Amino acid sequence: MLVPTLCWLLVINAVAATSFWLDKRYAIEGRRRIREATLLQMAFLGGSPGALVARRAFRHKTRKEPFSTYLLLIVMVQAGAVIGLFLI
């Protein structure tokens, strides 16, 4: 169970980071963008570390509201879940 979970987390974080990079690139080029809901779904599915790193690295979606609030809420809920798992 641990190995598939770690593989999933590696993949979803890579996909999330790549999606943030692509969305930034599309914005610069004036192309059609990746929906914010899609970016948040990737974070919710476990890609929040990748999303946070990409957000900072590419300076993308850093001031966008309510996107920033939703992303940080997802991170807090996931952090609480991980801490809760270790306390059980």
Secondary structure, DSSP 8 states (H G I E B T S, - for coil): -HHHHHHHHHHHHHHHHHHHHHHHHHHHHT-----HHHHHHHIIIIIHHHHHHHHHHTT-SSS-TTHHHHHHHHHHHHHHHHHHHHH-
